[in-house]
Amino acid sequence: IKAGLPVLHGYFRSSCSWRVRIGKSSFALKGIEYDQVAVNLIKDGGQQLAVIQYIDETRPGPRLLPADPKARAQVRMISDLIASGIQPLQNLAVLQKIGAEKLLWAQHFINRGFQALEPILKQTAGKYCVGNEISMADICLAPQVYNAERFKVDVGQYPTIKRLNETLVEIEAFKLSHPSHQPDTPADLQA
Amino acid sequence: IKAGLPVLHGYFRSSCSWRVRIGKSSFALKGIEYDQVAVNLIKDGGQQLAVIQYIDETRPGPRLLPADPKARAQVRMISDLIASGIQPLQNLAVLQKIGAEKLLWAQHFINRGFQALEPILKQTAGKYCVGNEISMADICLAPQVYNAERFKVDVGQYPTIKRLNETLVEIEAFKLSHPSHQPDTPADLQA
């Protein structure tokens, strides 16, 4: 840890940490440094959407929330569906409390969420989740698909989700931030 | 149901529905009608924060997200902590799967969330969650405290949360939208 540089708290396999890393990579590519508010937001429990929207509103460069109000609402709806409707139900703290049944539990809630998400994305998606510009929704989607795969959900049931994810994981900011490439990734999980 | 009027799907006791009703009451007081995008957002799975932010960005009147970027980030952080970090873990679908242990489960995750929320609110709160203007964070807080009370969490452990909630439940938009005053509230739960 270098003195004076913000510390990004995280865990290689956490989809929340990955969301923040994708955001961070995107902003790093634009030459933007984090400020103290962003770091505090990250420290105070990983409220990733707040961090992403804060940086989006205060810094120049490509928007992670589109300018058009309807498209913005779609981005937020998709992001919320993942960040409130799926991810919290399969995070580490919950699965630890569930115990032996945790794989079935995670599959149940991811499938339930993807069944709601697939028809929405079918309507909103272009190359990315909402139209042809990358957005906060894409930052939420790829880590959630990674989790689905970890929990052996058949993502092929959701053709739009599958197709979008295949596009996203080829993007440099998503690759660099992938759980298989982090300083704390165990050797056997490195890609 | 009157022909041509948007239908608000909801359930009297759902804290998600209550969030939307508070937003709706606030906007109703300002004489603003919902449009089709807002109605679709509500129908597509209750993505309440997306609805609230959409209306806030497209309509005149008092802001539910403050103009100052730091205050906006604080509002979103608090809202996300509740809407992603607490509510999803104690909603109906999860508790139905938990079965007999559901009261202890709900208490565990509400206490865990309130322990994270209390010190944040201690720093950000004035009369309301963030300073002295009502915001989306307040719309998230009051329904979550109502849920905490339903699950017999001792809210007195969290003096800032308790004090803010006491202020909020006296506000007309929160009173009118309260679960005890809805068309589908059973007689024995009406206030």
Contacts between the chains, C-beta under 8 A, distances in Angstrom:
chain1	res1	chain2	res2	distance
A	37	B	69	7.9
A	37	B	70	5.5
A	37	B	73	6.0
A	41	B	73	5.9
A	41	B	77	5.5
A	44	B	77	6.3
A	44	B	116	7.7
A	44	B	120	5.9
A	45	B	77	7.9
A	45	B	81	6.0
A	45	B	85	6.7
A	45	B	116	5.2
A	47	B	76	7.0
A	47	B	77	4.2
A	47	B	80	4.3
A	47	B	81	6.0
A	47	B	84	7.8
A	48	B	80	7.9
A	49	B	76	6.6
A	49	B	80	5.6
A	49	B	84	7.9
A	50	B	73	5.3
A	50	B	76	3.7
A	50	B	77	4.2
A	50	B	79	7.9
A	50	B	80	5.5
A	51	B	73	7.6
A	53	B	72	7.6
A	53	B	73	7.4
A	53	B	76	6.0
A	54	B	69	6.2
A	54	B	70	7.9
A	54	B	72	7.0
A	54	B	73	3.9
A	54	B	76	7.4
A	57	B	69	5.5
A	57	B	72	6.9
A	58	B	69	4.8
A	69	B	37	7.9
A	69	B	54	6.2
A	69	B	57	5.5
A	69	B	58	4.8
A	70	B	37	5.4
A	70	B	54	7.9
A	72	B	53	7.6
A	72	B	54	7.0
A	72	B	57	6.9
A	73	B	37	6.0
A	73	B	41	5.9
A	73	B	50	5.3
A	73	B	51	7.6
A	73	B	53	7.4
A	73	B	54	3.9
A	76	B	47	7.0
A	76	B	49	6.6
A	76	B	50	3.7
A	76	B	53	5.9
A	76	B	54	7.4
A	77	B	41	5.5
A	77	B	44	6.3
A	77	B	45	7.9
A	77	B	47	4.2
A	77	B	50	4.2
A	79	B	50	7.9
A	80	B	47	4.3
A	80	B	48	7.9
A	80	B	49	5.6
A	80	B	50	5.4
A	80	B	83	7.3
A	81	B	44	8.0
A	81	B	45	6.0
A	81	B	47	6.0
A	83	B	80	7.4
A	83	B	84	5.1
A	84	B	47	7.8
A	84	B	49	7.9
A	84	B	80	8.0
A	84	B	83	5.1
A	84	B	84	4.5
A	84	B	87	7.3
A	84	B	88	5.5
A	85	B	45	6.7
A	85	B	88	6.7
A	87	B	84	7.3
A	88	B	84	5.5
A	88	B	85	6.7
A	88	B	88	4.2
A	88	B	89	6.0
A	89	B	88	6.0
A	89	B	89	7.3
A	89	B	94	6.5
A	93	B	112	7.6
A	94	B	89	6.5
A	97	B	105	7.2
A	97	B	108	7.3
A	105	B	97	7.3
A	108	B	97	7.3
A	112	B	93	7.5
A	116	B	44	7.7
A	116	B	45	5.3
A	120	B	44	5.9
